[in-house]
Amino acid sequence: MLELPRGVWRWIAENGRDLGRIAAGVERIADELAAIRKAMQDDEQKEQG
């Protein structure tokens, strides 16, 4: 376990729900960016081939 001050752990515990929502949002953004990148690569390959 990380060596963090007690106050940091308390803050994480109190804000866990919000942090989980933020993490889920970041995951969705990453998924969308990956899909966009793949689509752009596919389009580029079609143009070249």
Summary of the structure (lengths in Angstrom):
residues: 49
radius of gyration: 19.2
end to end distance: 51.7
largest distance: 58.7
contacts: 83
relative contact order: 0.07
helix: 86%
strand: 0%
